[in-house]
Amino acid sequence: MAEKSRKPTLMLFVRHGQTPTTGAVLPGRAPGLHLSDQGRRQAEHAAERIAALGAKRIGAVYASPMERAQETAAPIARAVGRRVRVLDGLNECDFGKWTGRRLGDLRRRRDWQQVQRNPSSFRFPGGESFAEMQNRMTDAVYHLVARHPGTTVVAVSHADTIKAAVSHASGAHLDMFQRIVVSPCSITAVLYGTGDPLVLATNSTSDLTALVPS
């Protein structure tokens, strides 16, 4: 399809719902972490909000390989009559040796300030750099945009990956991405067309039906 004739794609980035360790531990890609009761309620609410846009508008529902993301995507997919497709590019950042560490302990490390203030130069020991994570996430997003032109695509992912996608879409340097807040089961909407992306909403927990470019 020629670039000039490609219809815009609305990406709805959904952070997974709350887990028993949210805000206390850096879980990363460790297996076996599931949604808490609150997280499941959050996922059902997100499904209701997305379904209110009209099930026919939703072209596909994708999720990170992590259990907590797929469990969040499941009620959304049911609500819009789609199946959950797993996409590796939406996966959580690989935190390497920091995986499973308590956030309180990590905040006392000297290099924690680099994570917060200069993340573009930081690589997790034995894991990914933030720049690699952003490139991976951006590649996944543009793959979905090309695959589903003219539709709305739901992508259930993680806080850092969604923040990195928003940073790229808005043209902000990666070192600014920690200034973006992405809460559990919040919805972030970005419209991808033939020009620059349009960030329509970030960290939204309210009605989505008014999301239109001005």
C-alpha positions, -999 to 999 in steps of 0.1 A, spaced: 0 0 0 14 34 -9 22 56 21 0 84 9 -31 61 7 -26 43 40 -54 49 65 -45 60 100 -43 34 128 -53 42 163 -31 24 188 -45 19 223 -17 10 246 -29 -7 278 -7 -13 308 -14 -46 325 -34 -46 356 -21 -46 392 -3 -76 405 6 -86 441 41 -70 436 32 -38 418 51 -8 432 73 -31 454 93 -53 431 109 -50 396 93 -82 382 107 -79 346 103 -111 327 102 -135 356 75 -160 349 45 -168 371 33 -133 380 -4 -130 377 -30 -103 382 -43 -96 417 -80 -94 424 -78 -57 419 -59 -62 387 -86 -84 373 -112 -58 382 -91 -31 365 -89 -53 333 -126 -57 332 -131 -20 335 -106 -14 307 -125 -39 286 -157 -19 291 -141 13 282 -126 0 250 -158 -19 240 -177 15 243 -158 26 213 -176 0 192 -164 -36 188 -163 -33 150 -137 -6 153 -112 -29 170 -91 -46 144 -70 -67 168 -59 -72 204 -22 -79 211 -4 -86 243 31 -91 257 41 -127 264 40 -121 301 11 -137 320 -1 -105 336 -4 -88 301 -23 -117 286 -47 -119 316 -54 -82 311 -59 -86 274 -83 -116 278 -114 -96 289 -107 -69 264 -106 -95 236 -138 -111 248 -156 -77 250 -148 -69 213 -150 -104 199 -114 -108 191 -87 -132 202 -55 -123 220 -24 -124 198 10 -125 215 37 -102 202 72 -105 216 80 -69 207 55 -57 234 74 -76 261 86 -60 293 121 -46 294 148 -72 301 160 -61 335 187 -87 336 202 -92 371 178 -66 385 148 -89 378 129 -96 410 148 -70 431 129 -49 455 124 -13 444 133 0 478 167 -16 475 173 -4 440 165 32 448 195 32 472 219 22 444 241 50 430 231 41 394 194 45 402 197 82 395 211 73 360 180 52 354 158 82 363 177 111 348 198 97 320 181 64 310 193 66 274 228 57 285 219 29 309 220 -8 304 206 -32 330 234 -56 340 229 -87 320 198 -72 303 186 -46 278 194 -10 275 165 15 275 175 25 240 172 -11 228 139 -15 246 125 17 228 137 5 194 121 -29 199 88 -14 211 88 11 182 94 -16 157 65 -36 171 42 -6 170 50 2 133 46 -34 124 11 -33 139 3 0 122 13 -14 88 -6 -46 94 -39 -30 106 -44 2 86 -76 21 92 -85 3 125 -80 5 162 -54 -18 177 -52 -27 214 -16 -34 226 -13 -46 262 22 -40 274 41 -26 304 48 8 319 83 14 306 76 1 271 45 23 268 63 53 281 91 47 256 65 45 228 49 78 239 83 94 241 91 84 205 57 94 192 58 128 208 94 135 196 108 137 231 142 125 239 144 91 257 159 108 287 125 125 293 105 93 293 105 89 331 84 121 333 55 101 318 31 83 341 15 50 330 -7 35 358 -20 -1 359 -47 -6 333 -45 30 321 -50 35 284 -27 56 262 -40 65 227 -17 74 198 -29 80 162 -4 69 135 -11 82 100 10 94 71 25 123 91 38 126 126 20 105 153 -6 123 173 -7 115 211 -44 118 219 -43 106 255 -19 93 281 -26 74 314 -63 77 308 -88 60 331 -119 77 319 -141 78 288 -124 72 255 -152 81 231 -141 117 227 -106 108 214 -104 127 181 -77 150 167 -86 187 171 
